[in-house]
Amino acid sequence: MTMDHHDAYIAAAPEQFRAMLSQLRAQLSRALPDATEVIKYNMPGFQIEETIIAGYAAFSKQCGLYVDPAAIAAYADEISCLKLTATKTGVTFSAKQPITDELVEKLAVSSRRLKGF
């Protein structure tokens, strides 16, 4: 899979999220420099060897960043301070409640470490 699959995904996302998704992709790319961009389960992600380290998605009203559940747990306080919603495997955010670059990096790096890379 090549990078243009991520481009196509972002281009097809709701217009209000495209800039945010592009920024998220760039941030994940910086945080995981040796990861390969892939599309798995119709979702763009970053993979090392056969393991997805982080993925992202756009929905009608929000976007999500998906990482290792222990990474979400480790940064639960920071996630709630930003008034973001966390599930076991992801953090959802919107244009009104964006995720910070710092949190994206912490979650990506933590997820990578927890997955053994």
Secondary structure by P-SEA (a helix, b strand, c coil): ccaaaaaaaaaacccccaaaaaaaaaaaaaacccbbbbbccccccccccccccccccccccbbbbbccaaaaaaaaaaaaaaccccccccccccccccccaaaaaaaaaaaaaaacc
